[in-house]
Amino acid sequence: MLLRRNCPMSTVRWIDSNGGPLVFMPVEVVSTWGGIQKEGSQMTDYDRACTARDEIAIITLRH
């Protein structure tokens, strides 16, 4: 979704979630997102996304 600067708030569309982390990434790295696939005892990409303490955080992808 693209948001334009200086738009009246009534024209901005917000994203809604059922509680899971919202993950945004450049299309070039989508293939590196491991989601919930676990390799041994390592945290998954989804686990790392869930550890974000703020509304916006940067995580390192596993691959």
matplotlib code that plots the C-alpha trace (Angstrom):
import matplotlib.pyplot as plt

x = [0.0, 1.4, 0.6, 1.0, 2.5, 0.2, -3.0, -6.0, -6.4, -9.8, -8.1, -5.5, -6.4, -5.1, -4.1, -5.9, -4.6, -5.9, -2.9, 0.0, 3.1, 2.8, 5.8, 6.9, 9.9, 11.2, 10.0, 13.6, 14.0, 10.6, 12.1, 14.4, 11.4, 11.4, 8.1, 7.5, 9.8, 12.2, 15.8, 16.9, 16.6, 17.0, 14.3, 12.2, 11.8, 8.2, 9.6, 11.9, 9.1, 7.1, 9.9, 9.5, 9.0, 7.8, 5.2, 8.1, 11.3, 14.0, 14.7, 17.3, 16.0, 17.4, 18.4]
y = [0.0, 3.4, 6.3, 9.8, 12.6, 15.5, 13.4, 14.3, 11.6, 10.7, 9.4, 7.2, 3.5, 1.6, -2.0, -4.2, -7.3, -10.2, -9.9, -11.5, -9.4, -7.4, -8.0, -5.6, -6.2, -5.3, -7.7, -8.6, -10.4, -12.1, -15.4, -15.3, -15.2, -18.5, -17.9, -20.7, -23.3, -24.4, -25.6, -27.4, -25.3, -21.9, -19.3, -18.9, -15.7, -15.6, -16.0, -13.1, -10.9, -11.7, -10.5, -6.9, -4.7, -1.7, -1.2, -1.1, -3.1, -4.4, -8.2, -10.3, -13.0, -16.5, -17.1]
z = [0.0, -0.9, 1.4, 0.0, 2.1, 3.1, 2.5, 4.7, 7.3, 5.9, 2.7, 4.4, 4.5, 7.5, 7.7, 10.2, 11.9, 14.0, 16.3, 14.3, 13.4, 10.2, 8.1, 5.4, 3.2, -0.3, -2.9, -3.6, -0.3, -0.1, -1.1, 2.0, 4.4, 6.2, 8.1, 10.6, 9.1, 11.8, 11.2, 14.4, 17.5, 15.8, 16.0, 12.9, 11.1, 12.5, 16.0, 15.5, 14.1, 17.2, 19.5, 18.2, 21.2, 19.3, 16.5, 14.0, 14.3, 12.0, 12.2, 10.5, 8.2, 8.6, 5.0]

ax = plt.figure().add_subplot(projection="3d")
ax.plot(x, y, z, "-o")
ax.set_aspect("equal")
plt.show()
